[in-house]
Amino acid sequence: MKKVKYGIIGAGFVADIHLNALNHLRNSKVEVVGVAARDKNRLKSFAEKHNIPSIYTDWKKLIKQEDIDVIDICTPTNLHGVMIKEIALSGKSIICEKPLSGYFGKELNLDRVGEEVSREKMFQKINREINEIQEVINKNKVKFMYAENWIYAPPYQKMLNLLNKSDGVILDIRAEESHSGSHAQYSRTWENSGGGALLRLGAHPVAGVIHLKYFEGINRHNQPIIPESVVGEVSYNSKLDAVKRDKNSFLVKEWVDVEDWATVVINFSDGTKAIVVSSDCVLGGVRNEMRVFTTNSVVNLDMSQSNAVTAFAPIDGIFADEYITEKIETTAGWSNPSPDEDWMRGYPAEMEDFMDSIIEDKEALSGWYLAEETLKVIYAAYLSAEKGERISLNKNKEK
C-alpha cells in the first residue's frame, strides 16, 4: 500500500493533536517526513517527540521538499491564506486547520483592528479572499481538506445515522462550543486571530449545523440545504465594569478588541433555523454540544462531558498529573475524566479520511464547501451584529 508522505507547519497544541491522531491510523497509511515552525526549541522538541526527520524554521522550505504529498497547516489563522496559496502552487495537497482564514487588517497598522474597522469592510474582504484562494486551488488542481473534526466525531456520526433512519424533518438545531477562555496570546487581538469567540470557537458548531443540513438536503431532495441569511449578536463581557472589579473570576479577561460571547441564528434555504452559541465565559470545562429536534425525534450529542468514567476527589491534586478533561478549572469534587478525548472529538477519523482521500484520489468528507460556508456565515454574523439586521449571504456575495 502506498504511504502518504506528510509534512506539517506548526509545532503547537493543534499540531500535536493532529500527529497523535495519525498514530491511530491502521495499516501505516502515512509517513511524517517534515515539520516547520519558527521557534527553534519547540521545533526540535516536537520533531524528536514525533520522530520527524526533516525540520525547518522557514515553512517555504518545507513546501519545496520534493517527497511530500500533503502539508497540514496548524498555524494561527492569520497565516492560513498565504500558506494555502503557496502550497497549492507547489502542487501538493492541503490540510487546513479551522477556520479557513479571517480578516486581520495588518496592512492598516492599527492598534485595535476589531474596534476601528467596519464589519462591512471585513465581510467584503473575506469574500474576495475566499474567491482568490479557491481560484488558486482549482487552477492547480490540488486537494483541499478542511480540518473540522466535529463532523468526524463518533457522537456526531451516530447522530447522523439516527436522523437518517428516523427520516424526520429537521426543524430546530441548537449547537454550542464554549469554555473559560483561550490562554494563547494571539487570540486576544483581532489582527492575529481574525475575531473572537465566534470565529475561534463558533467555527466548530457552525460547521456542524451546515454539514448536517447539507446532507439532510441531499438525502431528502437530492440537493443540499444551504445557509441563506444570518442574524448575529456579540458581547464584550470582559469589559463590563462589574467583571473588571471581580477579584474572584476564573475566566480569561485579557481580551483586547475581540468578543468573548456570540450567538448566531442561521436561516436555511428550506425555511428552518439553527442557533449557535460560542463563549469564553463558561466554567466547568469545554462544552461541545448539539441538540436536534425533528418532526419525530430528538437527538442530543455531547462530545466533551462523557460519563464513561467519573471520579471524585476531596481536594484538587489527588490525581496528580493524570489528564482529566480539557479546560477543567479544578479536579476537586466530581469530574468526568475522558478515556480518549481525541477519539471522542473525531481527530483520528478525520485524519484517516484525509489520508484515504489522497491514496484513493477521492473527495474528503470535510472540504472546500464546509470551509467556505463556515467563514461566510461567521463574518456575516459579525456584520449583522454591527448593523442590527439580518444579512443575506447571496446578496452580499462578491463575484
C-alpha positions in Angstrom: 0.0 0.0 0.0 1.2 3.5 -0.8 2.1 5.6 2.1 1.2 9.3 2.2 4.3 11.5 2.7 3.1 14.1 5.2 4.5 17.5 6.2 3.2 19.8 8.9 3.5 23.6 9.5 3.3 24.3 13.2 4.5 22.6 16.4 1.9 23.7 18.9 -1.2 22.3 20.5 -3.2 21.6 17.3 -0.2 20.2 15.5 0.3 17.8 18.4 -3.3 16.7 18.2 -3.1 16.0 14.5 0.1 13.9 14.8 -1.3 12.0 17.8 -4.4 11.2 15.6 -2.1 10.0 12.8 -0.7 7.5 15.2 -4.1 5.8 15.4 -4.2 5.1 11.7 -4.5 1.5 10.5 -2.0 -0.2 8.1 0.6 2.6 8.4 -1.0 4.8 5.7 1.2 7.8 6.4 4.8 8.7 7.0 5.6 12.1 8.6 8.7 13.4 6.8 8.9 17.1 7.7 7.9 19.9 10.0 8.3 23.7 10.0 8.0 26.1 12.9 9.5 29.4 13.9 10.5 28.6 17.4 13.7 26.5 17.2 13.5 24.9 20.6 9.8 24.0 20.2 10.5 22.7 16.7 13.4 20.5 17.8 11.4 19.1 20.8 8.3 18.4 18.6 10.4 16.7 15.9 12.1 14.4 18.5 8.7 13.6 20.1 7.2 12.5 16.8 10.3 11.2 15.2 10.3 13.6 12.2 13.5 13.6 10.1 13.4 17.0 8.4 12.9 20.2 10.3 12.7 23.8 9.0 12.3 27.3 10.6 11.1 28.5 7.2 7.8 26.9 6.1 8.5 27.7 2.5 11.5 25.3 2.6 9.2 22.6 3.8 6.9 23.2 0.8 9.9 22.6 -1.5 10.7 19.2 0.0 10.0 17.0 -3.1 8.8 13.8 -1.5 5.9 15.4 0.4 2.4 14.6 -0.8 0.4 16.8 1.6 1.0 19.6 4.0 -1.0 20.2 7.1 -1.4 23.9 8.2 -1.6 24.1 12.0 -0.7 27.8 12.5 -2.5 30.9 13.7 -5.3 31.8 11.4 -3.6 34.9 10.0 -1.2 32.7 8.1 -3.7 30.3 6.6 -4.5 32.2 3.4 -0.9 32.8 2.2 0.1 29.3 3.1 -2.8 27.7 1.2 -1.9 29.6 -1.9 1.8 28.8 -1.7 1.1 25.1 -1.1 -1.4 24.9 -4.0 1.2 26.5 -6.3 3.6 23.7 -5.4 1.1 21.1 -6.5 0.8 19.5 -3.0 -2.4 18.5 -1.3 -3.5 20.8 1.6 -5.0 20.2 5.0 -6.0 23.4 6.8 -7.0 23.7 10.4 -10.2 25.6 11.0 -11.1 28.4 10.3 -10.2 28.8 6.6 -9.0 32.4 7.1 -10.1 35.7 8.5 -9.8 39.5 8.3 -6.7 40.8 10.1 -6.1 44.3 8.8 -2.4 44.3 9.4 -1.8 46.5 6.3 -3.7 49.3 8.1 -1.2 49.4 11.0 -4.0 50.0 13.6 -3.7 49.4 17.3 -7.1 47.8 17.6 -8.4 46.4 14.3 -11.5 45.0 16.0 -12.6 48.4 17.2 -11.5 50.5 14.2 -12.5 48.5 11.1 -16.2 48.2 10.0 -17.6 44.7 9.7 -18.8 45.6 6.2 -15.2 46.0 5.1 -14.2 42.8 6.7 -17.1 40.8 5.1 -16.3 42.1 1.6 -12.6 41.4 2.0 -13.3 37.9 3.3 -15.5 37.2 0.2 -12.7 38.4 -2.1 -10.1 36.3 -0.3 -12.3 33.2 -0.4 -12.6 33.6 -4.2 -8.9 34.1 -4.6 -8.0 31.0 -2.6 -10.5 28.9 -4.4 -9.2 30.1 -7.8 -5.6 29.1 -6.9 -6.7 25.7 -5.6 -8.8 25.0 -8.7 -6.2 26.2 -11.1 -3.5 24.0 -9.7 -5.9 21.0 -9.3 -4.9 20.2 -5.7 -6.8 18.5 -3.0 -8.1 20.7 -0.2 -9.1 19.2 3.1 -10.7 21.2 5.9 -9.8 20.0 9.4 -13.2 20.3 11.0 -13.1 17.4 13.5 -16.7 17.8 14.7 -18.3 16.1 11.7 -16.0 13.1 12.2 -16.7 12.7 15.9 -18.3 9.3 16.7 -21.2 11.1 18.6 -21.8 13.3 15.6 -21.7 10.4 13.2 -24.1 8.4 15.4 -26.4 11.4 15.4 -26.4 11.4 11.6 -27.2 7.7 11.5 -30.1 8.1 13.9 -31.5 11.1 12.0 -31.2 9.3 8.7 -33.0 6.3 10.0 -35.8 8.3 11.6 -36.4 10.2 8.3 -37.9 13.1 10.3 -37.7 16.6 9.0 -35.1 18.6 11.0 -36.8 21.7 12.3 -34.5 23.1 15.0 -30.8 22.8 15.7 -29.0 24.3 18.8 -25.2 23.9 18.9 -22.5 25.3 21.2 -18.8 25.4 21.8 -17.8 27.3 25.0 -15.2 27.3 27.7 -13.5 29.7 30.1 -11.2 31.3 27.5 -8.1 30.7 25.4 -4.7 31.2 27.0 -3.0 31.7 23.6 -1.7 35.2 23.4 -2.5 35.5 19.7 -6.2 35.0 20.4 -6.5 38.3 22.3 -6.3 40.6 19.3 -8.2 40.8 16.1 -5.1 41.4 13.9 -3.8 38.0 14.9 -6.9 35.9 15.4 -9.4 37.4 12.9 -12.1 37.5 15.5 -13.0 36.4 19.0 -15.2 33.6 20.4 -17.4 33.4 17.3 -14.6 32.7 14.9 -12.3 30.7 17.2 -14.9 28.6 19.0 -18.0 29.1 16.9 -16.4 27.7 13.7 -17.0 24.2 15.1 -20.7 24.3 15.8 -21.4 26.5 12.7 -19.7 23.9 10.5 -21.6 21.1 12.4 -25.0 22.5 11.6 -24.1 23.5 8.0 -22.9 19.9 7.3 -26.0 18.4 8.9 -28.4 20.5 6.8 -26.4 19.9 3.6 -26.7 16.2 3.9 -30.3 16.3 5.0 -31.0 18.1 1.7 -29.0 15.5 -0.3 -30.8 12.6 1.4 -34.3 14.1 1.2 -34.3 16.2 -2.0 -31.1 15.2 -3.8 -29.9 18.8 -3.4 -28.2 20.5 -0.5 -30.0 22.7 2.0 -27.7 25.8 2.4 -27.5 28.9 4.6 -29.3 31.8 3.2 -29.1 34.5 5.8 -27.9 35.1 9.4 -28.6 37.2 12.4 -25.7 37.7 14.9 -25.1 39.2 18.3 -21.8 39.6 20.1 -20.8 40.8 23.6 -17.6 42.0 25.3 -18.3 40.8 28.8 -14.7 41.2 30.0 -15.0 44.9 29.5 -18.0 45.2 31.8 -17.2 47.3 34.9 -18.6 44.6 37.2 -16.3 41.9 35.6 -13.3 44.2 35.8 -13.9 44.7 39.5 -14.4 41.0 40.2 -11.4 39.6 42.0 -12.7 36.0 42.2 -13.1 35.4 38.5 -11.7 32.2 36.9 -12.3 33.5 33.4 -9.7 34.8 30.9 -10.2 38.5 30.9 -7.3 39.9 28.8 -9.2 40.3 25.6 -8.1 43.4 23.7 -10.5 44.0 20.8 -12.3 40.7 20.3 -15.7 39.5 21.6 -15.9 36.9 24.3 -19.5 35.8 23.6 -21.6 35.4 20.5 -24.7 33.9 19.1 -25.8 33.3 15.5 -29.2 32.3 14.0 -28.6 30.7 10.7 -31.6 30.7 8.3 -31.5 27.8 5.8 -32.9 27.5 2.3 -35.7 25.1 3.5 -37.0 27.7 5.9 -35.6 26.1 9.1 -33.1 27.7 11.5 -30.2 26.8 13.7 -28.9 28.6 16.8 -25.2 28.6 17.5 -23.6 29.9 20.8 -19.9 30.4 21.4 -18.5 31.8 24.6 -15.3 32.3 26.5 -17.3 33.0 29.7 -18.3 29.4 30.7 -16.6 27.5 33.5 -16.7 23.7 34.1 -14.7 22.5 31.1 -15.4 22.6 27.3 -19.0 22.4 26.1 -19.2 20.7 22.7 -22.9 20.1 22.3 -25.7 19.9 19.7 -29.4 19.3 20.1 -31.5 18.4 17.1 -35.3 18.5 17.1 -37.2 16.8 14.2 -40.8 16.0 13.4 -40.5 12.6 15.0 -37.4 12.6 17.2 -34.9 14.5 19.4 -31.2 13.7 19.3 -28.7 15.3 21.7 -24.9 14.9 21.5 -22.2 15.9 23.9 -18.6 15.4 22.7 -16.9 16.7 25.8 -18.7 15.7 29.0 -18.7 11.9 28.7 -19.7 10.0 31.8 -17.9 6.8 30.8 -15.6 7.5 33.7 -16.5 9.5 36.8 -14.2 10.4 39.6 -14.3 12.1 43.0 -11.5 13.9 44.9 -12.0 15.9 48.1 -9.3 18.4 47.1 -7.5 19.4 43.9 -4.3 17.4 43.1 -5.4 14.0 44.3 -5.0 12.6 40.8 -1.6 14.3 40.4 -0.7 14.9 36.7 -3.3 12.4 35.2 -5.2 14.1 32.5 -8.9 14.7 33.3 -10.5 16.7 30.5 -9.9 19.9 28.6 -10.3 23.3 30.3 -11.4 22.0 33.7 -10.6 24.5 36.4 -10.2 22.0 39.3 -10.1 18.3 39.8 -11.8 18.7 43.3 -15.2 17.2 43.6 -16.8 15.0 40.9 -15.3 15.1 37.4 -15.6 13.2 34.1 -12.2 12.0 33.1 -12.1 11.4 29.4 -10.8 7.9 28.4 -9.8 9.2 24.8 -10.7 12.8 24.2 -9.2 13.0 20.8 -11.1 9.9 19.6 -14.4 11.2 21.0 -13.9 14.5 19.1 -13.2 12.9 15.8 -9.5 13.6 15.2 -8.3 10.0 14.2 -11.3 9.5 11.9 -10.7 12.9 10.3 -7.0 12.1 9.6 -7.9 8.7 8.3 -10.4 10.2 5.8 -7.8 12.7 4.7 -5.2 10.1 4.0 -7.7 7.8 2.3 -8.8 10.7 0.1 -5.2 11.1 -1.1 -4.5 7.4 -1.5 -7.8 6.7 -3.3 -8.0 10.0 -5.1 -11.4 10.9 -3.7 -13.0 13.9 -2.0 -12.7 14.1 1.7 -15.9 14.4 3.8 -14.7 17.8 5.0 -13.5 20.0 2.2 -13.9 23.3 0.4 -17.6 23.8 0.8 -17.6 23.5 4.5 -14.6 25.8 4.9 -16.1 28.5 2.7 -19.6 28.4 4.1 -18.5 28.4 7.7 -16.3 31.5 7.2 -19.0 33.4 5.3 -21.6 32.7 7.9 -19.4 33.9 10.7 -18.4 37.1 9.1 -22.0 37.7 8.0 -22.9 37.3 11.7 -20.3 39.9 12.6 -21.8 42.3 10.1 -25.3 41.5 11.4 -24.3 42.3 15.0 -22.8 45.7 13.9 -25.8 46.7 11.7 -28.5 45.2 13.9 -30.1 43.5 10.9 -30.4 40.2 9.1 -27.6 39.7 6.5 -28.4 37.8 3.2 -25.5 35.6 2.2 -26.4 35.7 -1.5 -26.9 39.5 -1.7 -23.5 40.2 -0.1 -21.6 37.6 -2.2 -19.0 39.2 -4.4 -18.2 37.6 -7.7 
